[in-house]
Structure formats: C-alpha cells, structure tokens
C-alpha cells in the first residue's frame, strides 16, 4: 500500500511539473473547457439537475413506483422507485441518473443492492448531446443522432439485464419499505433543488475542465489511437476528433456509452455521501460502451447510407 501511495504521488508530481513547464498550453486548454462548460455543459445539464432533484423531493419516485414496479422488478431486480433514476438518467444525462439513484437510496426507497445495481445502467448520456452535438455537429444529420440515442438506450437496458444478478424478486422488500416522500413545501423544495443543482453542476464542470486539460497530450498520439485515448478520458473532447464515417459512428456510440474517466469521477462525486460502491457503476459503463460500439459498427452501414 505504501509503494502504491508513493507511485501515485510521483505520478501527480509529474503532472504538476508538466503543468508548470507548459503553463500557456494548460491555460489555453482550461479556457477552452470553461467555454465548453458555458456553451454546452451548463445549459444542457443544470436545468435537469434542478428539476430531477425537485421531482424527487416532491415524491416523484414514490408516485412512479407502482407504475414501473412491473417492469423494473422482474427485468432488473430493482424496486419500482428505481424507474425514476432510469427515466431521469436517460433524459438528463451524466450524472443525473447516478445522483437520482443515490438520493433514492438515501431516502430509503431502494436497498443498497438495488441502488448499486441501478448505477450500472441508469447513468446515461444526454439525448441533446447525442442528437445535436454528435448527430448534427459531427455527422450533419438529426437522423444519425436519433440512431445514436436509440443505440444508447437499448444498450443501457441490455446492461441492466446483464447486471440483474440471480437474487430473488425484490417486490416484497419494496412493499415493506417506509414511505420516502418528504413533508416539504414546494417553495422550500425548489430553493433546495436549485442550491443542490448548483453544487452538482460546479462539480461536473470542474471534472470536465480538469480532464479536458489532461486529455490534450493524448492528441499527440495521432490517428485512431489518439481519438480513442481522448474519448476514454473525456467525452466532450472527443467530438471534434470524430470522422463522419463508420469508424466515427462506432466510436461515437462506444464512447457515449462509456462516458470517460471524467464521467466516472463525476459519478463518484455525486454518490460519495451515500456510501454506495462505484465498482458496479464502472463495470456497467464498460459493458455499455462495448455493447454500444459493437451495435454502432453493425448498424453504421444502414444509418449512414
């Protein structure tokens, strides 16, 4: 353990020396990342963070439970309340799904096992990013973006089936749980949601900026290797590197499913206080990325025709 800590310290020290020796490039990359946050990340994510938190504080998870219990429990072995994390995660983008799952666990609506299982497939990319940024921005087609979104959703659900485990049904456990709704007024819930959303978006943008800077040297690898290395690190940095062909489409699908190291850190930040393990979340994103890349490669000929 001591050797590992020393190795990590040397690695971080190396990063610091690099920052000092190439301060101008680091500054330029950080500025680009801040502009990216202002133009894309905050507008696309902050409203979803606020609204998703507000919905949960007003009892949305409980209201949704009876309707989705028949789907969530037999398919994914997660109580019906987990449907809120899946729905909001698919609509709101990273890390809304993970944050919702952690909040449902903290409120007592899900067991620890269910919440960690939910982390493997409910934390997903924003449809606006897939359709507008990738579909239109890279491939010049809304249709292509919609296909990327459909692949993303399907592979998220397949990932959920992969991580469902072999345990017994959670239906009876769900019935026994205490009510998770909070006796809170709408104005108080709104104020708290805005404040919590602000804290969350600051955390997200901090990780985007840091990993955007870290990914810059990876561009020197050049070609496909450099593109994959950047995508594995930070998703937004990948966008200008993608080519509008079969390889580019498969990479867009795969890296959107994976999310990048930046997304994993964002997820860890929003679930930290809940005490949930990140193991299944990381494994889930890896499986999601592999499935999405494979399906993207198979469908690229039809989608890009």
matplotlib code that plots the C-alpha trace (Angstrom):
import matplotlib.pyplot as plt

x = [0.0, 2.9, 4.5, 1.2, 0.8, 4.4, 3.8, 0.6, 2.5, 5.2, 2.5, 0.8, 4.1, 4.8, 1.5, 2.3, 5.7, 4.1, 1.6, 4.4, 6.5, 3.7, 1.6, 0.5, -1.0, -2.6, -4.2, -5.5, -7.0, -8.6, -10.1, -11.5, -13.0, -14.6, -16.1, -17.4, -19.0, -20.6, -21.9, -22.8, -22.5, -24.3, -27.3, -27.7, -27.4, -28.1, -31.9, -32.1, -30.2, -32.6, -35.8, -34.8, -33.9, -37.2, -39.2, -37.7, -38.2, -41.9, -42.2, -41.8, -40.0, -42.9, -45.5, -43.7, -43.1, -46.5, -46.4, -42.9, -42.6, -43.9, -41.0, -38.2, -38.5, -38.8, -36.3, -33.7, -34.4, -34.8, -37.8, -40.3, -38.9, -35.7, -37.6, -37.2, -33.5, -33.7, -36.1, -34.4, -30.9, -32.0, -33.4, -31.0, -27.6, -24.5, -24.6, -28.3, -29.1, -26.4, -27.4, -31.0, -30.2, -28.1, -30.9, -33.4, -31.1, -30.6, -34.4, -35.0, -36.8, -34.2, -31.9, -28.1, -28.0, -30.7, -29.1, -25.7, -27.3, -29.1, -25.8, -24.7, -27.3, -29.3, -26.5, -26.6, -25.7, -28.0, -30.1, -29.3, -25.6, -26.3, -28.7, -27.5, -23.8, -22.9, -25.7, -25.8, -22.4, -20.3, -22.5, -24.7, -27.9, -30.6, -31.5, -28.0, -28.2, -31.5, -30.0, -27.1, -29.7, -31.6, -28.4, -27.5, -30.9, -31.1, -27.6, -28.3, -31.2, -29.2, -26.5, -29.2, -30.2, -26.6, -26.1, -29.5, -28.0, -29.6, -31.3, -34.9, -37.6, -37.5, -41.2, -42.0, -39.0, -40.3, -43.8, -42.2, -40.2, -41.2, -42.5, -39.7, -41.7, -40.7, -43.1, -41.7, -43.4, -42.9, -41.0, -38.6, -38.1, -37.4, -34.9, -33.1, -33.1, -31.6, -28.8, -28.1, -28.2, -25.7, -23.3, -23.6, -23.0, -19.9, -18.6, -19.4, -17.7, -14.7, -14.1, -14.8, -12.1, -9.5, -9.9, -10.1, -6.7, -5.3, -6.6, -4.7, -1.3, -3.1, -3.8, -0.1, -0.7, -2.4, -4.9, -7.3, -5.2, -5.3, -9.0, -9.7, -7.4, -9.1, -12.6, -11.7, -10.6, -13.2, -16.3, -16.7, -13.0, -13.8, -16.3, -14.0, -11.9, -14.7, -14.9, -18.3, -17.8, -18.4, -15.4, -16.5, -20.1, -19.0, -16.6, -19.3, -21.7, -19.0, -17.6, -21.0, -21.8, -18.5, -18.7, -15.0, -12.9, -14.4, -17.9, -16.8, -15.3, -18.5, -20.5, -18.2, -18.6, -22.4, -22.7, -19.8, -22.0, -24.4, -21.7, -22.5, -19.7, -18.5, -17.5, -20.7, -21.0, -17.6, -18.2, -21.6, -20.2, -17.5, -20.2, -22.4, -19.6, -18.6, -22.2, -22.8, -19.6, -20.5, -24.0, -22.9, -20.4, -23.1, -25.7, -23.4, -23.8, -27.6, -27.6, -25.0, -26.4]
y = [0.0, 2.4, 1.7, 2.4, 5.7, 6.7, 5.8, 7.9, 10.9, 10.6, 10.5, 13.6, 15.3, 14.6, 16.2, 19.2, 19.6, 19.3, 22.0, 24.3, 23.7, 24.1, 26.6, 28.5, 25.4, 24.3, 27.7, 27.7, 24.2, 25.2, 28.3, 26.1, 23.8, 26.7, 28.0, 24.4, 24.3, 27.7, 26.9, 23.2, 21.5, 24.0, 24.7, 21.0, 19.7, 22.3, 22.5, 18.7, 18.6, 21.1, 19.5, 15.9, 16.9, 18.8, 15.9, 13.5, 15.9, 16.1, 12.3, 11.5, 8.3, 7.0, 8.1, 6.3, 3.1, 1.4, 2.1, 0.8, -1.9, -4.5, -3.6, -2.8, -5.7, -8.7, -7.3, -5.5, -6.7, -3.1, -1.7, 0.4, 3.6, 3.0, 3.8, 7.4, 7.1, 5.3, 7.8, 10.9, 9.4, 8.8, 12.3, 14.4, 12.9, 12.3, 12.2, 12.7, 9.0, 8.3, 11.2, 10.1, 6.6, 7.8, 10.1, 7.2, 5.1, 7.8, 8.3, 4.6, 3.9, 1.4, -1.1, -0.7, -3.7, -2.2, 1.2, -0.2, -2.4, 0.7, 2.6, 0.1, 1.1, 4.2, 6.8, 7.8, 10.4, 13.4, 13.0, 16.6, 15.7, 12.6, 14.1, 17.7, 17.7, 14.3, 13.7, 17.2, 18.5, 15.5, 13.6, 16.5, 14.6, 14.6, 11.0, 9.8, 11.4, 9.7, 6.4, 7.1, 7.8, 4.6, 2.5, 4.2, 3.5, -0.1, -0.9, 0.7, -1.6, -4.6, -3.7, -3.6, -7.1, -8.2, -6.9, -8.0, -10.9, -14.1, -12.9, -13.3, -10.8, -7.5, -7.0, -7.9, -5.9, -2.9, -3.2, -3.3, -0.1, 3.0, 6.0, 8.0, 11.2, 14.3, 16.6, 19.7, 22.7, 23.5, 26.8, 25.1, 22.1, 24.5, 26.5, 23.4, 21.9, 25.0, 25.1, 21.4, 21.6, 24.5, 22.4, 19.5, 21.5, 23.1, 19.7, 18.4, 21.4, 21.1, 17.5, 18.5, 21.2, 19.1, 16.1, 18.3, 19.6, 16.1, 14.8, 17.4, 15.5, 12.4, 14.2, 13.7, 10.0, 10.9, 8.9, 6.4, 5.7, 9.4, 9.6, 6.6, 7.7, 11.1, 9.5, 7.2, 10.2, 13.0, 12.7, 16.3, 16.5, 13.6, 15.5, 17.5, 14.4, 12.1, 11.5, 11.1, 7.5, 4.0, 4.2, 7.6, 6.4, 3.3, 5.4, 7.9, 5.1, 3.4, 6.4, 7.8, 4.6, 4.6, 8.3, 8.6, 8.8, 12.3, 10.8, 8.2, 10.9, 12.9, 9.8, 9.1, 12.7, 12.6, 9.2, 9.8, 10.8, 7.9, 5.3, 3.4, 1.4, 2.6, -0.9, -1.9, 1.6, 1.4, -2.1, -1.1, 1.8, -0.5, -3.0, -0.3, 1.1, -2.2, -3.1, 0.4, 0.2, -3.2, -2.3, 1.0, -0.8, -3.3, -0.6, 2.1, 0.9, 1.4, 4.5, 6.4, 5.2]
z = [0.0, 0.9, -2.5, -4.3, -2.5, -3.4, -7.0, -7.1, -5.5, -8.2, -10.9, -9.5, -9.2, -12.8, -13.8, -11.7, -13.4, -16.8, -15.8, -14.8, -17.9, -20.3, -18.4, -21.5, -23.2, -20.0, -19.6, -23.2, -22.7, -19.5, -21.1, -24.0, -21.4, -19.5, -22.7, -23.4, -20.0, -20.5, -24.0, -23.7, -20.3, -18.1, -20.5, -21.2, -17.7, -15.0, -15.6, -15.5, -12.2, -10.6, -12.0, -11.2, -7.6, -7.3, -8.5, -6.0, -3.1, -4.1, -4.1, -7.8, -7.1, -5.0, -7.4, -10.2, -8.3, -8.7, -12.5, -13.1, -10.5, -13.0, -15.3, -13.0, -10.6, -13.0, -15.6, -13.5, -9.9, -8.8, -7.0, -8.9, -7.4, -9.4, -12.5, -11.6, -11.8, -15.2, -16.7, -15.4, -16.3, -19.9, -20.2, -18.1, -19.0, -16.9, -13.8, -13.2, -13.2, -10.6, -8.4, -8.5, -7.6, -4.6, -3.4, -3.7, -1.6, 1.0, 1.2, 1.9, -1.4, -2.6, -0.8, -1.2, -3.5, -5.7, -5.8, -6.8, -9.4, -10.7, -11.0, -13.6, -16.2, -15.2, -15.6, -19.3, -21.8, -22.6, -25.7, -26.6, -26.7, -28.8, -31.3, -31.6, -30.7, -32.2, -34.8, -36.3, -35.3, -36.4, -38.9, -40.2, -39.6, -36.9, -38.1, -37.3, -33.8, -33.2, -34.1, -31.7, -29.0, -29.7, -29.6, -26.3, -24.7, -25.9, -24.7, -21.3, -20.9, -22.0, -19.5, -16.8, -17.8, -17.6, -14.1, -12.7, -10.8, -9.7, -6.5, -5.6, -6.5, -4.6, -4.8, -1.2, 0.1, -1.7, -0.1, 3.4, 3.0, 4.7, 2.7, 1.2, 0.4, 2.4, 4.1, 2.4, 0.8, -2.9, -2.3, 0.1, -2.2, -5.1, -3.2, -2.0, -5.5, -7.1, -4.5, -4.8, -8.6, -8.5, -6.3, -8.6, -11.8, -10.3, -9.5, -13.1, -14.7, -12.5, -13.7, -17.3, -17.2, -15.4, -17.7, -20.8, -19.9, -19.1, -22.5, -24.5, -24.6, -25.9, -29.2, -29.9, -30.3, -33.6, -35.7, -34.2, -31.1, -30.1, -30.7, -28.6, -25.8, -25.7, -25.7, -22.9, -20.8, -21.6, -23.7, -24.8, -26.0, -28.4, -30.5, -32.8, -33.5, -34.8, -38.6, -40.3, -41.3, -40.0, -37.6, -36.3, -35.8, -33.9, -31.7, -31.0, -29.9, -27.8, -26.0, -25.3, -23.6, -21.7, -20.8, -20.0, -16.8, -16.3, -16.0, -13.6, -11.4, -11.6, -10.7, -7.7, -6.6, -6.6, -4.8, -2.3, 0.6, 0.1, 0.7, -2.5, -4.2, -7.6, -8.7, -10.5, -11.9, -13.6, -14.8, -16.1, -18.2, -19.6, -20.7, -22.0, -24.1, -25.6, -26.5, -28.0, -30.0, -31.4, -32.3, -33.7, -36.0, -37.2, -37.9, -39.3, -42.9, -42.7, -40.6, -42.7, -46.1]

ax = plt.figure().add_subplot(projection="3d")
ax.plot(x, y, z, "-o")
ax.set_aspect("equal")
plt.show()
